[in-house]
Amino acid sequence: MDTNKLLALASAVALTSAATGTTPAAPAHNFEWLVGHWCGDRNDDFIEEHWMSTRGDVMLGLSRTIRGTKTRNFEYMRVESEGGEVVFIAQPQGEPPVRFKRTAGGTDWARFENPAHDFPNRVEYRRTPTGLHAEIAGPGKDGREMAVPFDYLPCGK
C-alpha cells in the first residue's frame, strides 16, 4: 500500500473514531509494560504474577498465592484482541474463562470491566516507578464498592 493510501486510511479511522467518540482498541502487544515476574506480600500471603511478552497476538499471565508452604490460589490470565476490542481473560483455579473488556487506559495502565460478573467486575493494572500496582474491585457482600489492591516489585529485588 502506498503512503497516500496509508494516510487516507489513518485519516478515515481517526475521523470515524472522532465521530463516534471511540478510539480503536489497542492490540495486546501494547501491554508490554506488564511483562515481567512480579512479587508481593499481602497479609500472610506471598503473591506472584508472571506475564510473558505477546506472541501470536496473545499475552499470557500466571498468578499464584502461597501461604507458608501451601499454594492457596492460582490463576491463568491472558490479554488479547477479540472482535476489535482488547480483553483481559481470567481463569481462577482453572475455572471457565471470564472476559473483561478494556474500558480505559494509557501508555502504562489499563482498566478492564465486566459489569455482569459478580466479583470482581473491574480489574486494573498500572506500572509504578518501582513496580506494578493491580486492583480488583466490585460489589462487596453488602453491595457497596470494595477494592482489593496488590502492589508488586520485580521478583528477586
Residue pairs with C-beta under 8 A, 6 or more apart in sequence:
1 9
13 24
17 23
17 24
24 84
25 81
25 84
25 85
25 86
25 102
26 86
26 102
26 105
27 54
27 57
27 81
27 86
28 54
28 57
28 58
28 59
28 79
28 80
28 81
28 86
29 54
29 57
29 59
30 86
31 54
31 59
31 79
31 86
31 110
32 53
32 54
33 107
33 108
33 127
34 51
34 59
34 61
34 79
34 110
34 125
34 127
34 132
35 51
35 52
35 53
35 59
36 50
36 51
36 132
36 154
37 48
37 49
37 50
37 154
37 155
37 156
38 48
38 49
38 50
38 51
38 131
38 132
38 152
38 153
38 154
38 155
39 46
39 47
39 48
39 152
39 153
39 154
39 155
39 156
40 46
40 47
40 48
40 131
40 150
40 151
40 152
40 153
41 47
42 150
44 67
44 68
45 65
45 66
45 67
45 72
46 65
46 66
46 67
47 63
47 64
47 65
47 66
47 150
47 152
48 63
48 64
48 152
48 155
49 61
49 62
49 63
49 77
49 132
49 134
49 152
50 61
50 62
50 63
51 59
51 60
51 61
51 77
52 59
52 60
52 61
53 59
54 79
57 80
57 81
58 78
58 79
58 80
59 78
59 79
59 80
60 76
60 77
60 78
61 76
61 77
61 78
61 79
62 74
62 75
62 76
62 77
63 73
63 74
63 75
63 77
64 71
64 73
64 74
64 75
65 71
65 72
65 73
65 74
66 72
73 92
73 93
74 92
74 93
74 94
75 90
75 91
75 92
75 93
76 90
76 91
76 94
77 88
77 89
77 90
77 91
78 88
78 89
79 86
79 87
79 88
79 89
80 86
80 87
80 89
81 87
82 99
85 101
85 102
86 101
86 102
86 110
87 99
87 100
87 101
87 102
87 112
88 99
88 100
88 102
88 110
88 112
88 123
89 97
89 98
89 99
89 100
90 97
90 98
90 100
90 123
91 97
91 98
98 114
98 117
99 114
100 112
100 113
100 114
100 117
100 121
100 122
100 123
101 112
101 113
101 114
102 110
102 111
102 112
103 111
103 112
103 113
104 110
104 111
105 111
108 126
108 127
109 124
109 125
109 126
109 127
110 124
110 125
110 126
111 122
111 123
111 124
112 122
112 123
112 124
113 121
113 122
113 123
114 121
115 121
117 138
118 138
118 139
119 136
119 138
119 139
119 140
119 146
120 136
120 137
120 138
120 148
121 137
121 138
121 139
122 135
122 136
122 137
122 138
123 134
123 135
123 136
124 134
124 135
124 136
124 137
125 132
125 133
125 134
126 132
126 133
126 134
127 133
128 151
130 153
131 151
131 152
131 153
131 154
132 151
132 152
132 153
133 149
133 150
133 151
133 152
134 149
134 150
134 151
134 152
135 147
135 148
135 149
135 150
136 147
136 148
136 150
137 145
137 146
137 147
137 148
138 145
138 146
139 145
139 146
140 146
